C-alpha cells in the first residue's frame, strides 16, 4: 500500500460573474429594454413617487368640494390608471375595497387617516401605502386642513365595493 501525505487543499480560484460573463453592457442584446409603462409593484410605487415629485403636473388641477370628494383621472396606461383626489376636513371614503385591483396610495399634501380591521394608521405627505386586491379600508381626513392624495390602481379600477360597517365605528372605546 502506497501512502502519500495529504497535500494541503488549495482553494480553487473563484471567478466573479463579470469575469465569467464579461461586461454585460458590452453585450447589448442581453440587456432588457427599458419599459415604457410600469409592470411590477415596485414600478407602480416608483410611478406614484415620480408623479408626486412633479407638482407642476398635478397641483393646478386640484379642487376642493365640501359636498363630495373631488377626484380627477390623471393618467392611464396599459393595465393601470392614476387618480388625483382632494379631501376637505372631515371627508372620508367609507369602508370599501378595490375589487380585483391592487393599488398604491400616496399622500401629496396634508394628512389622511386609514382605518382597517387591524386599526388606524396616519399617512402624512410623502407617505405611501401599497394594497392588494380585496383590501378593505376607509380613508378619512381627520385634520382641520385640506389633503390631496394620488392613487395608482393596477389593473385599472373597475369596481369599488362598499362595506356596511366602518372600522372607525367598530374601534373599541375604553370603559
C-alpha positions as CSV (number, residue, x, y, z in Angstrom):
1,X,0.0,0.0,0.0
2,X,1.5,3.2,-1.1
3,X,0.7,6.1,1.1
4,X,1.4,9.7,0.3
5,X,1.0,12.5,2.6
6,X,-2.2,14.5,2.0
7,X,-1.3,17.7,0.3
8,X,-2.9,20.8,1.7
9,X,-6.1,21.5,-0.2
10,X,-5.7,24.6,-2.2
11,X,-9.0,26.5,-2.7
12,X,-10.0,26.9,-6.3
13,X,-10.0,30.5,-7.6
14,X,-13.5,31.9,-7.5
15,X,-14.4,34.0,-10.5
16,X,-17.0,36.7,-10.3
17,X,-19.9,36.9,-12.6
18,X,-18.2,39.7,-14.5
19,X,-15.1,37.5,-15.1
20,X,-17.3,34.7,-16.3
21,X,-19.7,36.6,-18.5
22,X,-17.7,39.7,-19.4
23,X,-19.1,43.2,-19.3
24,X,-22.9,42.9,-19.7
25,X,-23.0,46.5,-21.1
26,X,-20.8,45.3,-23.9
27,X,-23.3,42.7,-24.9
28,X,-26.3,44.9,-25.7
29,X,-28.6,42.0,-26.8
30,X,-28.5,40.7,-23.2
31,X,-29.9,43.9,-21.7
32,X,-33.6,44.2,-21.0
33,X,-35.2,47.1,-22.9
34,X,-36.5,49.9,-20.8
35,X,-40.2,49.6,-20.2
36,X,-42.5,52.4,-21.3
37,X,-45.0,51.5,-18.6
38,X,-44.7,50.0,-15.1
39,X,-45.4,46.3,-14.7
40,X,-44.3,45.4,-11.1
41,X,-45.5,46.7,-7.7
42,X,-42.1,48.4,-7.2
43,X,-42.5,50.2,-10.6
44,X,-46.0,51.3,-9.7
45,X,-44.7,52.7,-6.4
46,X,-41.9,54.5,-8.4
47,X,-44.5,55.9,-10.8
48,X,-46.5,57.3,-7.9
49,X,-43.3,58.8,-6.4
50,X,-42.3,60.4,-9.7
51,X,-45.7,62.0,-10.2
52,X,-45.7,63.2,-6.5
53,X,-42.4,64.9,-7.1
54,X,-43.7,66.6,-10.3
55,X,-46.0,69.1,-8.6
56,X,-46.4,71.1,-11.8
57,X,-48.2,68.1,-13.4
58,X,-51.0,68.0,-10.8
59,X,-51.0,70.9,-8.4
60,X,-53.0,73.2,-10.7
61,X,-55.7,70.6,-11.2
62,X,-56.7,70.2,-7.5
63,X,-60.1,71.4,-6.5
64,X,-61.9,71.1,-3.1
65,X,-65.6,70.3,-2.9
66,X,-67.3,70.4,0.5
67,X,-70.3,68.3,-0.7
68,X,-68.5,65.4,-2.3
69,X,-65.0,64.0,-2.6
70,X,-63.3,65.5,-5.7
71,X,-61.3,63.3,-8.0
72,X,-59.6,63.5,-11.4
73,X,-58.2,60.7,-13.5
74,X,-54.6,62.0,-14.1
75,X,-53.2,59.3,-16.3
76,X,-53.9,55.9,-17.8
77,X,-51.7,53.2,-19.3
78,X,-51.9,49.6,-20.3
79,X,-53.4,47.9,-17.2
80,X,-53.3,50.8,-14.8
81,X,-54.8,54.2,-14.0
82,X,-53.7,57.1,-11.8
83,X,-56.2,59.3,-9.8
84,X,-55.8,62.5,-8.0
85,X,-58.2,63.1,-5.0
86,X,-58.8,66.0,-2.7
87,X,-60.2,65.8,0.9
88,X,-61.7,68.6,2.9
89,X,-61.6,68.3,6.7
90,X,-63.9,65.5,7.8
91,X,-64.4,63.9,4.4
92,X,-64.0,60.1,4.1
93,X,-64.2,57.4,1.6
94,X,-66.5,55.0,3.5
95,X,-65.3,51.4,4.1
96,X,-64.5,49.9,0.7
97,X,-62.2,47.7,-1.3
98,X,-60.9,47.9,-4.8
99,X,-62.2,44.6,-6.3
100,X,-59.6,42.9,-8.3
101,X,-57.2,45.9,-8.4
102,X,-54.1,46.4,-6.3
103,X,-53.1,49.9,-5.6
104,X,-50.7,52.5,-4.3
105,X,-52.0,55.4,-2.1
106,X,-49.6,58.3,-1.8
107,X,-50.4,61.4,0.3
108,X,-49.3,64.5,-1.6
109,X,-50.4,67.2,0.8
110,X,-51.8,67.2,4.3
111,X,-52.6,64.1,6.3
112,X,-55.0,61.2,5.9
113,X,-56.1,58.5,8.4
114,X,-56.7,55.0,7.2
115,X,-59.0,52.7,9.2
116,X,-58.9,48.9,8.7
117,X,-59.9,45.9,10.7
118,X,-56.4,46.0,12.2
119,X,-56.6,49.6,13.5
120,X,-55.8,53.1,12.4
121,X,-52.8,54.4,10.5
122,X,-51.9,58.0,9.8
123,X,-50.4,58.9,6.5
124,X,-48.6,62.2,6.1
125,X,-47.4,64.0,2.9
126,X,-44.9,61.7,1.2
127,X,-46.3,58.6,2.9
128,X,-47.3,55.6,0.7
129,X,-49.5,52.5,1.3
130,X,-49.5,49.5,-1.1
131,X,-52.5,47.2,-1.0
132,X,-53.6,44.0,-2.7
133,X,-57.0,43.1,-4.3
134,X,-59.8,42.8,-1.7
135,X,-58.0,45.0,0.9
136,X,-60.8,46.9,2.7
137,X,-60.1,50.3,4.3
138,X,-61.7,53.6,5.0
139,X,-59.7,56.8,4.4
140,X,-60.6,60.0,6.2
141,X,-59.3,63.5,6.5
142,X,-59.3,63.9,10.3
143,X,-57.5,67.2,10.3
144,X,-58.6,70.8,10.0
145,X,-56.7,71.3,6.8
146,X,-57.3,70.0,3.2
147,X,-55.4,67.0,1.9
148,X,-54.5,65.7,-1.5
149,X,-53.7,62.1,-2.5
150,X,-52.6,60.1,-5.5
151,X,-54.0,56.6,-6.2
152,X,-52.5,54.2,-8.7
153,X,-54.7,51.1,-9.5
154,X,-53.5,48.1,-11.4
155,X,-55.3,46.8,-13.2
156,X,-57.4,49.9,-13.6
157,X,-60.3,50.3,-11.2
158,X,-63.5,48.6,-12.4
159,X,-65.3,48.4,-9.1
160,X,-65.1,49.8,-5.6
161,X,-67.5,47.7,-3.4
162,X,-68.7,49.5,-0.3
163,X,-68.8,47.6,3.0
164,X,-71.6,48.1,5.5
165,X,-69.6,48.8,8.7
166,X,-66.9,51.3,9.1
167,X,-63.8,50.2,11.0
168,X,-63.7,53.6,12.6
169,X,-67.1,52.8,14.2
170,X,-66.1,49.4,15.5
171,X,-62.9,50.5,17.3
172,X,-63.2,49.7,21.0
173,X,-63.8,52.6,23.4
174,X,-62.2,52.2,26.9
175,X,-64.8,51.8,29.6
